[in-house]
């Protein structure tokens, strides 16, 4: 499991659109499972769930990105899961971290803090 969290200088909707565009356009096996949105006043939250097939682990990995502006700035929280091999061991050959990092890279030009 890999977790990343950072702040960006764009709105949650723009961040979600950027992630979707970069992850899905840049991958043959990447798919958007769900994009859930809630708004109240000027606050909004986007939850993106994506999955991708990794040959090196012979498994599908999932990544969930939660993007909100509840405290006035846009926070992105990314968690990769489901990429480990086997029942008892959570060894994923780096697929989870790679997937989470690809989400972070898609927004790197907008990152303003950790």
C-alpha positions as CSV (number, residue, x, y, z in Angstrom):
1,X,0.0,0.0,0.0
2,X,1.3,3.4,-0.9
3,X,-0.1,6.7,0.4
4,X,0.7,10.2,-0.9
5,X,-0.8,13.6,0.2
6,X,-0.2,17.0,-1.1
7,X,-1.7,20.5,-1.9
8,X,-2.3,21.8,-5.4
9,X,-3.1,25.3,-6.7
10,X,-6.0,24.3,-8.8
11,X,-9.6,23.5,-7.9
12,X,-10.7,20.0,-7.0
13,X,-12.6,19.6,-10.3
14,X,-9.5,20.7,-12.3
15,X,-7.3,18.3,-10.3
16,X,-9.8,15.4,-10.9
17,X,-10.0,16.2,-14.6
18,X,-6.2,16.3,-14.9
19,X,-5.7,13.0,-13.1
20,X,-8.4,11.3,-15.3
21,X,-6.9,12.7,-18.5
22,X,-3.3,11.7,-17.6
23,X,-3.9,8.3,-16.1
24,X,-6.4,7.1,-18.7
25,X,-4.7,8.7,-21.7
26,X,-1.3,7.5,-20.7
27,X,-2.2,3.8,-20.1
28,X,-3.6,1.0,-22.2
29,X,-4.9,-0.9,-19.2
30,X,-5.9,2.1,-16.9
31,X,-9.6,2.4,-16.3
32,X,-11.8,4.8,-14.3
33,X,-14.0,2.7,-12.0
34,X,-15.9,5.6,-10.4
35,X,-15.8,9.4,-10.1
36,X,-17.9,10.5,-7.1
37,X,-18.6,14.2,-6.5
38,X,-20.2,16.1,-3.6
39,X,-20.5,19.8,-3.2
40,X,-21.9,22.0,-0.4
41,X,-21.5,25.8,-0.9
42,X,-18.1,26.4,-2.2
43,X,-16.6,23.2,-0.8
44,X,-16.4,20.1,-2.9
45,X,-14.9,16.7,-2.8
46,X,-14.1,14.4,-5.7
47,X,-13.3,10.7,-5.2
48,X,-11.7,8.9,-8.1
49,X,-11.2,5.2,-8.1
50,X,-9.0,3.8,-10.9
51,X,-7.4,0.5,-11.7
52,X,-4.6,-0.7,-13.9
53,X,-3.1,-4.0,-14.9
54,X,0.6,-4.5,-14.1
55,X,2.4,-7.3,-15.9
56,X,5.3,-7.4,-13.4
57,X,3.0,-8.4,-10.6
58,X,0.4,-10.1,-12.9
59,X,-2.3,-8.3,-11.0
60,X,-4.6,-5.3,-11.2
61,X,-3.8,-2.4,-8.8
62,X,-6.3,0.2,-7.7
63,X,-5.7,3.8,-6.7
64,X,-8.2,6.0,-4.9
65,X,-7.7,9.8,-5.1
66,X,-9.7,12.0,-2.7
67,X,-9.6,15.7,-3.6
68,X,-11.2,18.4,-1.5
69,X,-11.0,22.1,-0.7
70,X,-12.7,21.9,2.8
71,X,-10.0,24.1,4.4
72,X,-9.7,26.6,1.5
73,X,-6.9,24.9,-0.4
74,X,-7.1,21.9,-2.6
75,X,-5.8,18.7,-0.9
76,X,-5.1,15.5,-2.7
77,X,-4.9,12.2,-0.8
78,X,-3.9,9.1,-2.9
79,X,-4.0,5.5,-1.7
80,X,-2.9,2.6,-3.9
81,X,-4.2,-0.9,-2.9
82,X,-4.9,-4.3,-4.3
83,X,-1.6,-4.7,-6.0
84,X,0.0,-7.3,-3.7
85,X,0.6,-10.9,-4.7
86,X,-0.5,-13.8,-2.6
87,X,-2.9,-14.3,0.3
88,X,-0.6,-13.6,3.3
89,X,2.2,-11.5,2.0
90,X,1.7,-7.9,0.8
91,X,4.5,-7.7,-1.6
92,X,3.5,-5.9,-4.8
93,X,6.8,-5.5,-6.8
94,X,6.3,-1.7,-6.7
95,X,3.1,-1.6,-8.7
96,X,1.1,0.2,-6.0
97,X,3.7,2.9,-5.4
98,X,4.1,3.3,-9.2
99,X,0.4,3.9,-9.6
100,X,0.2,6.4,-6.8
101,X,3.3,8.2,-8.1
102,X,1.7,8.4,-11.5
103,X,-1.2,10.3,-10.0
104,X,1.2,12.6,-8.2
105,X,3.2,13.2,-11.4
106,X,0.0,14.1,-13.3
107,X,-0.4,17.1,-10.9
108,X,3.3,17.9,-10.3
109,X,3.1,21.3,-12.1
110,X,0.4,22.4,-9.7
111,X,1.8,21.1,-6.4
112,X,2.5,23.8,-3.8
113,X,3.0,21.8,-0.7
114,X,3.0,18.5,1.1
